[in-house]
Every structure is written in C-alpha cells, then in structure tokens.
Amino acid sequence: MASEKLVKVLIIFSLGAVGGIFSVMPEDPALIDAPFSYFDIALPIYTISWLVSLFLLFKFHPSGRLFFTVILALGVPITLGIPESKLATSNMYDMLFWLSGMIDGALLAILYLTDIKERFNKFI
C-alpha cells in the first residue's frame, strides 16, 4: 500500500516538475523563425503519449508500466534532437529538468524492482 501511494505521489510530482519546466523555460526568438521540422510533430505527440502513460500508471493499468518504459526510451532521441537554445537557462530550469529525470528513474525502479510489479500483471 505504501509503494502504491509513493507511485501516485511521484506521478503528481512529475507532472508538477514538467509544468514548472514549461513555465520557466526561456523563449528563444531565433527558434520562432526556424523552419518546420520533424520535432515540431514529434514533441506534441510525445507529450500526449507521456501524459497517457502517466494516467495508465496512476490507474495501475496492466499496459501502463510497459507503455511508460517505451515512452521514456523514445524520449531520449527526441530530447537529443531538439535544437539547442542560444539563451542561457536559469538554475530553476536546470533543477526542474534534472528533478524530472530523477523522478522518472525512481518510477522505473519502483515499477520493476518492488512488489508493485504484481499490480500490473492483472486487471483490477
């Protein structure tokens, strides 16, 4: 029961961290005039898929664990392919960015290495 609460709290913190990232992210005027690219399509699709995976995890749906893992793995090339901003980022942005990654890592560890993995093996 305690690990189920921990997963739900980490999901809420993950949403808060990503919301904080978007609120403190510097706006680069040079990227506004940038040509349309693959990432302009991939990023919104990835964001919606990530939100769906968090919802499935929150409800302990059997496919949630695998979907969350796949979404995080697909996020690596997307994150590496986004053009680098020419503006300096703030300490708050960097802290929230790294905090988000730590929360995702903690969720993966809890989902695969604790007893909560049995919750994803059956419908409830």
GUVONU-897121 format. One line per 4 residues: their letters; for each residue x, y, z of N, C-alpha, C, CB. Coordinates in steps of 0.001 Angstrom, whole numbers. Atoms other than C-alpha are relative to their C-alpha. Glycine has a CB too. Example, Ala and Ser with C-alpha at 12.3 -4.5 7.8 and 13.67 -1.06 7.14 Angstrom:
BEGIN
AS = 890 -1190 0 12300 -4500 7800 900 1200 0 -992 27 1246 | -820 -1190 -60 13670 -1060 7140 -770 1090 730 414 462 -1415
end
This chain:
BEGIN
MASE = 813 -1189 0 0 0 0 866 1267 0 -930 -10 1200 | -874 -1176 -57 2841 2402 795 658 255 -1351 1076 -179 1085 | -638 -204 1305 4504 1803 -2576 -1011 508 -1028 644 -1310 -494 | 1014 -527 912 1206 2464 -4368 -164 1504 201 -1348 -721 211
KLVK = 83 -1432 -283 952 5824 -2639 1233 728 -521 -159 241 1508 | -1237 -611 469 4583 6540 -3460 -28 194 -1511 1204 -855 400 | 90 -120 1456 3971 5857 -7155 -919 1154 -378 -506 -1315 -627 | 941 -1077 322 968 8181 -7195 584 1373 333 -1318 -204 757
VLII = -625 -1277 -367 2894 10934 -5382 1097 367 -1005 588 -74 1434 | -1052 -273 985 5829 10589 -7793 -595 433 -1342 884 -1245 -196 | 660 -403 1244 3443 10853 -10757 -447 1459 91 -1212 -920 -300 | 438 -1387 -186 1982 14066 -9349 1200 944 -2 -794 148 1320
FSLG = -1207 -827 3 5480 15459 -8690 592 104 -1408 1044 -576 971 | -511 -17 1371 6500 14509 -12230 -782 1002 -843 -79 -1407 -629 | 818 -976 721 3586 16483 -13654 346 1419 434 -1495 -274 229 | -369 -1325 -509 4500 19409 -11412 1354 461 -506 3 -5 1509
AVGG = -1338 -364 476 8155 19321 -12447 -30 390 -1471 979 -1158 214 | 69 -323 1427 7332 19269 -16157 -785 1298 -216 -652 -1162 -790 | 720 -1272 78 4774 22045 -15680 894 1163 381 -1229 -25 900 | -958 -1034 -394 7464 24036 -13895 1038 262 -1069 687 -389 1281
IFSV = -967 -164 1086 9893 23405 -16733 -579 906 -1084 393 -1373 -597 | 618 -816 1051 7444 24861 -19244 -228 1434 455 -1321 -615 -436 | 259 -1363 -459 6763 27865 -17023 1275 842 115 -702 -39 1338 | -1241 -770 -141 10436 28855 -16549 917 -124 -1225 748 -456 1243
MPED = -817 194 1192 11727 27826 -19998 171 1329 -736 -635 -1060 -932 | -205 -1264 727 13336 30771 -21796 -518 -124 -1434 1503 394 -5 | 497 -28 1374 11741 31754 -25103 1086 543 -910 -1290 856 -114 | -1054 -389 935 14264 31885 -27899 -639 549 -1278 934 -1209 -322
PALI = 627 -563 1206 13142 34298 -30659 570 -581 -1292 167 1505 -12 | -590 584 1203 15514 32605 -33111 -717 -1287 -397 1491 -274 218 | 687 1245 314 13535 29362 -32849 -1390 241 -595 -115 -854 1248 | 1315 -304 561 10296 31100 -33831 74 17 -1526 -521 1357 531
DAPF = -164 -79 1448 11622 31702 -37353 661 -1241 -589 811 1216 -356 | -648 1221 483 13190 28236 -37608 -957 -758 -920 446 -901 1191 | 867 755 918 11914 26032 -40455 -691 -1162 721 820 -534 -1194 | 778 1108 -552 9319 23340 -39725 827 -1281 -67 -1344 -172 -765
SYFD = -814 1213 -25 10969 20080 -38683 -776 -1170 585 1278 234 802 | 560 1237 -553 10273 16543 -37557 -372 173 1468 996 -1155 -156 | 224 -152 -1432 10451 17626 -33922 -1221 849 318 1215 606 644 | 1219 -769 -198 7583 20065 -34346 -1227 -908 35 -149 1045 -1103
IALP = 1074 997 -43 5376 16999 -34882 239 -992 1131 -108 -744 -1348 | -311 1043 -978 7158 14536 -32600 -198 457 1442 1421 -464 -186 | 77 -466 -1379 7198 16693 -29479 -1428 30 552 603 1371 98 | 1368 60 -543 3410 17193 -29104 -533 -1432 108 -937 823 -873
IYTI = 435 1402 -71 2771 13516 -29896 647 -687 1196 352 -755 -1308 | -696 575 -1149 5393 12520 -27342 -606 495 1314 1493 346 -55 | 560 -569 -1229 3917 14861 -24715 -1349 -629 327 -147 1523 -132 | 1303 624 -223 413 13461 -25163 175 -1460 402 -880 107 -1263
SWLV = -251 1402 -347 1741 9886 -25068 548 -132 1418 979 -629 -998 | -556 22 -1358 3699 10664 -21898 -1100 212 1026 1091 1075 162 | 1116 -244 -902 574 12056 -20238 -913 -1218 100 -794 1212 -462 | 813 1225 -17 -1404 8942 -21247 697 -1079 818 -265 -506 -1442
SLFL = -721 1015 -763 1331 6715 -19814 -54 283 1498 1450 -76 -463 | 129 -334 -1420 1224 8601 -16512 -1399 -305 519 330 1473 230 | 1365 331 -404 -2561 8223 -16402 -155 -1504 188 -1008 513 -1040 | 83 1456 -126 -2248 4473 -17013 749 -489 1236 561 -677 -1256
LFKF = -726 355 -1223 360 4247 -14249 -810 365 1240 1367 704 37 | 777 -463 -1151 -1855 6223 -11877 -1161 -942 290 -524 1419 -243 | 1121 939 -146 -4724 3778 -12502 471 -1452 130 -943 127 -1193 | -608 1338 -77 -2337 763 -12318 -544 -933 -1086 -250 -615 1384
HPSG = 424 805 1144 -3462 -429 -15747 1158 -916 -406 -447 909 -1199 | -1087 940 324 -1505 -3546 -16848 953 483 -1097 -588 -1309 -419 | -897 -459 1068 -148 -1867 -20001 746 1275 378 -789 235 -1278 | -607 -1265 -386 893 1276 -18104 1491 -69 217 -637 497 1227
RLFF = -1426 130 -316 4258 10 -16951 836 -102 -1272 243 -1230 889 | -742 164 1252 5408 -1111 -20401 -82 1268 -850 -541 -1206 -792 | 177 -1218 791 3972 1987 -22102 869 1136 534 -1474 424 -3 | -840 -1022 -614 5748 4288 -19638 1474 -227 -344 -196 6 1524
TVIL = -1395 338 314 9054 2485 -20230 329 314 -1461 269 -1489 293 | -225 -254 1427 8707 2685 -24017 20 1503 -283 -1091 -687 -850 | 55 -1452 213 7761 6369 -23890 1291 665 483 -1221 610 731 | -1252 -588 -487 10809 7192 -21766 1163 -332 -932 306 -497 1421
ALGV = -1066 376 928 13061 5266 -24159 -94 807 -1297 -64 -1506 -307 | 169 -807 1216 11582 7136 -27145 324 1468 246 -1426 -130 -528 | -296 -1389 -323 12118 10428 -25339 1466 357 -117 -463 299 1372 | -1442 -281 72 15902 10072 -25460 391 581 -1358 806 -1280 268
PITL = -389 -619 1272 16338 10631 -29223 -722 1324 -262 -277 -959 -1140 | 705 -1266 185 13679 13350 -29170 711 1109 768 -1471 -120 460 | -698 -996 -820 15469 15161 -26345 1348 367 -608 197 -523 1428 | -1301 -277 599 18827 14831 -28079 -113 739 -1334 756 -1293 -198
GIPE = 160 -623 1309 17415 16069 -31392 -565 1397 22 -859 -834 -829 | 554 -1348 -84 15806 19253 -30142 1139 1008 -137 -773 210 1341 | -1070 -996 159 17821 22279 -31254 337 686 1323 -406 1050 -1036 | -475 -642 -1236 19885 23860 -28501 -369 1478 -20 1541 -174 167
SKLA = 354 -1412 -117 18680 27219 -27270 1267 838 139 -943 233 1207 | -1145 -911 -102 21070 30126 -27646 -48 826 1280 47 927 -1212 | 159 -761 -1237 19711 31706 -24467 490 -811 1192 -1468 408 200 | -432 674 -1222 21120 30897 -21073 -1235 -450 791 903 940 866
TSNM = 1109 498 -815 18855 28744 -18913 240 390 1456 -151 -1548 -141 | -118 -377 -1407 18141 29569 -15310 310 -1227 847 -1291 681 493 | -255 1095 -922 19130 27487 -12314 -1277 -775 297 609 527 1292 | 1284 653 -261 15439 26759 -11692 -359 -950 -1132 -1110 1044 184
YDML = 271 858 1153 15039 25368 -15221 856 -1262 65 263 760 -1319 | -897 1156 -79 18084 23127 -14834 -387 -929 1146 1446 463 172 | 379 823 -1141 16962 21941 -11391 -1264 -807 -303 -213 876 1240 | 1235 703 319 13458 21063 -12619 221 -1065 -1077 -1064 991 -456
FWLS = -303 965 1056 14858 19336 -15706 630 -1258 593 940 624 -1054 | -648 1154 -621 17119 17101 -13625 -914 -695 997 1281 428 690 | 963 593 -927 14422 16566 -10984 -999 -885 -739 -740 1096 776 | 914 801 813 12075 15325 -13688 639 -1335 -395 -417 781 -1259
GMID = -705 1236 342 14676 12790 -14808 170 -926 1193 1352 322 -582 | -136 822 -1214 15256 11621 -11244 -1329 -643 378 521 851 1171 | 1314 563 -314 11529 11148 -10710 -333 -1134 -960 -1088 1090 -61 | 239 1070 969 11248 9129 -13920 835 -1240 328 316 489 -1421
GALL = -848 1127 -392 14179 6967 -12815 -516 -695 1245 1420 470 232 | 560 599 -1213 12635 6448 -9387 -1257 -789 -324 -310 1081 1045 | 1195 739 401 9345 5454 -11004 358 -1314 -679 -858 847 -930 | -419 1240 659 11100 2927 -13235 523 -1020 1007 1075 294 -1046
AILY = -538 917 -1010 12971 1446 -10284 -1120 -597 847 1013 726 901 | 1106 499 -819 9807 1159 -8203 -873 -956 -801 -847 1168 536 | 882 827 824 7793 -288 -11090 578 -1370 -298 -300 700 -1289 | -610 1266 389 10293 -3035 -11879 696 -735 1136 975 240 -1087
LTDI = -795 636 -1042 12100 -3748 -8612 -717 -183 1334 1223 792 222 | 730 177 -1253 9407 -3676 -5909 -1211 -902 -228 -442 1369 577 | 1162 880 80 6308 -5702 -5153 -1154 597 -784 -466 -345 1374 | 1085 -640 748 4151 -3212 -7017 -101 -553 -1419 207 1516 -44
KERF = 48 550 1359 5033 -5000 -10265 -1118 -1020 -160 1334 -642 -356 | 1115 944 86 2364 -7595 -9412 -1321 707 -302 -119 -790 1299 | 1224 -746 284 -293 -4862 -9637 -210 183 -1503 41 1362 692 | 102 -206 1442 464 -4527 -13345 -164 -1308 -768 1222 732 -501
NKFI = 154 1284 659 111 -8246 -14070 -1448 -438 -144 757 -1036 747 | 1405 386 53 -3685 -8328 -13685 -858 1253 -39 -381 -893 1210 | 979 -1103 -46 -6743 -6150 -14172 -602 87 1381 -1115 -192 -1058 | 634 -202 -1302 -8174 -4636 -11016 -1183 915 -187 997 587 1039
end
